[in-house]
Amino acid sequence: MRSVQLGNLKLDIPIIQGGMGIGVSLGNLAGHVMKEGGMGVISAAQPGYNNPDFARHPFESNIEALRNEIKKARDIAKGKGLLGVNIMVAGERYDEYAKAIAQLDIDAIISGAGLPLNLPELVEGSKALIAPIVSSGKAASLLCKRWISRYNRLPDFIVIEGPLAGGHLGFSWDQIRNHQLPDLKEILADVIEQMKAFGKKVPLFAAGGIYTGKDIAEVMDLGADGVQMGTRFIATHECDAHQNFKQVLLDAKEEDIDYVISPSGFPGRGIQNTFIKKLTAEGKIAVRRCVNCLKPCNPANTPYCITDALIEAVKGNVEEGLVFTGSNGYRLDKLVSVHELMNELIEDAKRWLK
Ligand SMILES: Cc1cc2nc3c(=O)[nH]c(=O)nc-3n(C[C@H](O)[C@H](O)[C@H](O)COP(=O)(O)O)c2cc1C
C-alpha cells in the first residue's frame, strides 16, 4: 500500500477511520488506528455527553472532552499515524467549534454534513490540514472554486462519500425515492474529472461501503489515493461504543438496515429497532431537553432529538436509541482488534492492487 502525502504530513497507510458520532469514535479507536499507521478520527459530535455539566454547557463540555480524547489517542499512538477531528457543518456553533478545535493538538479537520465553505478562515494560524466530505463532483468543484477565490487555498485532501455510508448521507430523499443514487465509483470518477480544472493534485479518499481490501484496491485502481471507512471499525474491541452497540450490528441482518429520517434534513442510515418503529408509527418522539446540536433542527417541531437518541444508543440502550450503521453493517460477524482489521485490509488490498 502506498503512503500518501497530505500537505506536509505523510500518512503511511492510506486508510482513514471515519469520524463516528456520538461517541462511537473517540480517542481509543482513533489512537489504535493511528498506531497502525492510518488516520484516526475523533467525532466532534457531542463527545462531552458524559460530562455532568453537558446539558448546561455543551460547548465547554465537548471541547474539554475533545482535549482529553486527543491526549488519549496521542498516548496510544506513540507518534504513529495522523489524528483528525470530524466536525459536522450542520452542527450548531460550527464556526466556534472549528476555531477552537483547530487550536488543539490535531493533524486534520474533516468536515461534512454540509459544505465547509468558510473552513479556511476558521483555522487560520493553525497547522491542521483541512478536508471537506463531498458526495458529487459538482460539490467538490464548487467548494474548491470558493476556497481558491476567497482564500487562495485548495483542500489538503477530499473525502468522497457515496450512498452506502453510515450516519448522515449527502443525498436527498428525492434521489433515494427516485432510485437516482449514484454509485461511489461514478462519484469518484466525476470528482477526479472536476478536479482537473484546479491544476494541482489533491489526494482523494473514497468512502461508503468500503468493506474489504479488495474494495480498497478497486477504488485505488480507479484513482483514489486511499479510503475512509466507518462501519468496519465499529466491530473492533477498541471502538468507543458500548458492547451492546457492537453486538446489535453483529446480530443484524440485511433487512434490519434502512434509511432513517434525521432532524438535520439529511437522510441517515441505521438499524430498524424499537425506536425507529415507534418513530414511524407515531411520527414524533417528544423532546426531553435540547442542547442545540443541529442548525436545521427546531425543537418545537422536530420528529425527535437526535442527540438524545444517539447518546442512548452509544451508552448501550440499542432498542430505544438510534444506531447508525453503513449499509454493510449486517456483514460484520465478529469482533476483532484494530491491529487485526488493519492487517487484514492491508494484506487483502495488496493482493488485489493492480
Ligand atoms: C455510527 C456512525 C456514525 C457516524 N457519524 C459521523 C459523523 O459524526 N460525521 C461524519 O461526517 N460522518 C459520520 N459517519 C460516516 C463515517 O465517518 C464514514 O464516512 C462512513 O460510515 C463510511 O462508510 P462505511 O461505514 O460503509 O465504511 C458515521 C458513520 C457511522 C457508521
The ligand as a Gaussian input file, in Angstrom:
#p B3LYP/6-31G(d) Opt

LIG

0 1
 C      -22.176000       5.056000      13.641000
 C      -21.736000       6.048000      12.595000
 C      -21.634000       7.390000      12.926000
 C      -21.166000       8.315000      12.001000
 N      -21.021000       9.625000      12.372000
 C      -20.495000      10.529000      11.503000
 C      -20.267000      11.870000      11.918000
 O      -20.496000      12.263000      13.063000
 N      -19.777000      12.742000      10.988000
 C      -19.480000      12.333000       9.704000
 O      -19.027000      13.152000       8.891000
 N      -19.661000      11.047000       9.316000
 C      -20.163000      10.148000      10.182000
 N      -20.312000       8.839000       9.790000
 C      -19.795000       8.411000       8.460000
 C      -18.409000       7.748000       8.596000
 O      -17.450000       8.674000       9.043000
 C      -17.910000       7.145000       7.266000
 O      -17.582000       8.131000       6.330000
 C      -18.893000       6.228000       6.615000
 O      -19.568000       5.462000       7.550000
 C      -18.176000       5.353000       5.594000
 O      -18.966000       4.312000       5.136000
 P      -18.839000       2.824000       5.747000
 O      -19.449000       2.886000       7.101000
 O      -19.624000       1.990000       4.793000
 O      -17.398000       2.453000       5.799000
 C      -20.820000       7.892000      10.692000
 C      -20.948000       6.529000      10.361000
 C      -21.389000       5.619000      11.282000
 C      -21.492000       4.170000      10.898000

